[in-house]
Structures are given as structure tokens and as C-alpha cells.
Amino acid sequence: MKNKSRLFTAALAAALMATTLSWGPVHASEGGLKSLRGAAIQAPETESADPFKTMKDSAPIERDYVQQPPLIPHKVEGYNVTMKYNKCMDCHSWTRYKETGATKVSLTHFKTRDGQELSNISPRRYFCQQCHVPQVDAKPLVANKFKPAEGIR
């Protein structure tokens, strides 16, 4: 029984691998992109080497709704955030924000979920890019009719 089970598992793994490999996108040099069902996907008119170029450093980006985490208006590629070091704090900490011209970390980041105030950033708020995201200069993938909240205008 074990041999049949192993043979079935090996055959299933081989079939999945073959299927997975054939599902990958077909590159332009191979006749264009195709969907999983084989339909041709029209390539964009201008293809750039990096379709999601991070925006250049800019002023803070306006928020679209109440309680929206601020968006990151600069590149963060190569930023090191570990349990012992957070590159973001080099500029955004309360001791350095004035000299760097960066936005200081909100007081909300110094509280536990129970409301207890801490002397340093709360562990649940330490990994900045869980909520704060850099922006890219890219065309929207779908139409968007979102309007900012009335209270923000």
C-alpha cells in the first residue's frame, strides 16, 4: 500500500510541476503574453524596464480618508528593518525628525493595544511597511471612482 501511495504522490507531483511550468507567462520574445487559458494578452504600448518605478522623493502625500496611514513619499529599497534596528527611525524618530525634515512618528505608535504608554515604539507598530507603503509611478490597472472622505477636503 505504501508503494502505491508513493507512486501516486510522485505522479501527482510530476503532473503538478509540468502544469505549473506551462502556466507561466510567455514572454514577448515567444509571441506575446498569454493568459492561463491561452488567450493573447495585449502588451502595453510602451514597455519600460521597470513598470513600477518608485516615485522620486517628494513632499508628504495627502491622505484620502480619516485614519489612513501616511504614504511613504520616497524610495525605501534597501532599508533595513530588523528586530534590533529600524532604518526609518534614523529620520522619523522624535530625536531626529527636526534635523532631517521628516514627519515624526505618531504618538499612537508608543501605545500597546491596551493603551499603556511606552517609552519606545510599540512592537506591534515597529515594522513600518505593514501599514505605510511607498508609491509607484504606474498607470492604474482598473478604473477607479474613489473620492476622498468629506472630512478630509
N, C-alpha and C positions, 0 to 999 in steps of 0.2 A: 504494500500500500504506500510506503514511503517513497519508493522509486517512482510510482505513477504520479504522486504528488509533486516530486522534484521535476519530473519531465514536464508536467503541466505548467509549473511555475517558470521553468526555463523557456518553454514555448511562448507563454504569455509575455514574459519579459522581452523576448526577441521580437514578438509581434508589436508590442507597445513601442519599443525602440525604433523599429522600422517605420511605424506610423508617425511617431513624433518627429523623426528626421524628415519625413516627407511633408510635414505640416509647416515647416519653417518658411519664412518669406523667400520668394525668389527675387534675387537682386536684378537691377536694371540690365546688367550685362547678360542676363539669361532670358531676356524678353519681357521684363517688367515685373511688377509686384502682382501677386495673386492672393485671393482670399483663401480661407481654409477649404471652401467648396470649389476652388479653381477659377472663380471669376476674376477677370483682369481688374486691377485697381489702377486708376489713372494717377500717374505721378504728378507731383506739383510742378507748375510751370518753371519755377526756379528752384533748383535743389542746391542747398548750401551744405558745406561740410558739417556744420553744427546747426541743426534746425531749432535747437533750444538754447540759443546763446543767452547767457545770464546778462541781465541789464547792467550797464555801467553804473558806478557809484552815483547815487542821486540823493536828493532831499528825501525825508520821510514820505512814504506813500500814504495818501489819505485813506481812511477806513471807510468801509461800505455799510457797516452795521454796528450797533452798540455791542460792546464787549468783544469785538473782533481783535484777535491778537495782531499787533503791528506786523506788517510785511517787512522783510529784510530788503533794504534798498541798495545792496552791494553784493559782490561775489563772496561766497563762503567756501569755495573749493579749497581743500587742504586745511581747513580749520580743524584743530584737534580738540575734541571734547571727550575726555575720559572721566573715570571716577575721581581722579586726582587733579585734573586740570581742565579748565574750560576757556578756550581761546576768546570766546565772546566777552568774557569778563575783563579782558585786557583793555577794552574801550568802554564797555557799558556798566562797569561797577560804579558804586556810589563814590568811590575814592578817585576815579579816573575820568568820569564822563565829561567834566567841565574842560579838562585839558585836551581831550580828544574831540570834543564837539558831538559826541554820540548821545543818543537818548539813554537816560539812566533806567536801570531795571526797576520795574514797578514794585511798590510795597507789598502787593499781593503775592509776590514771589518769595516773601520771607515768612509766610504763614503755613502752618500744617493744615491738613484738611479739617482738623478740629478747631482751627482758629488760633492756635497757640503761636505767638510771635517768636521767631528765631533770630539769632544774631547773624546768620549766614543764609544763603539761598536754600529753600526747602528742597530736599532730594527729589520731590515729585515735579519741581519746576527747573531742575538743573540742566536737563538736556533740551536746550532752546529750540532745536528744529523739530521737536514734537509738535509745536504749535506755530512757531514763526517760520515762514518759508521765504526763500529768495524768489524773485520774479524773473521770468524769461521773456525775451522779446520774440514772441511767436504769435502767429495768427490763431484765432480761436478755432477749435476743432468743430464746434457746433454753434448754431445761432444762440445768442444769449439775450434775454429780455429783462435781466435782473436790474432793479432800480434800487439805489441806496435807501436805507431807512429814513423816514421823515425826520426823526430826531437828529440825524447827523447833518442834514443840509443847512 
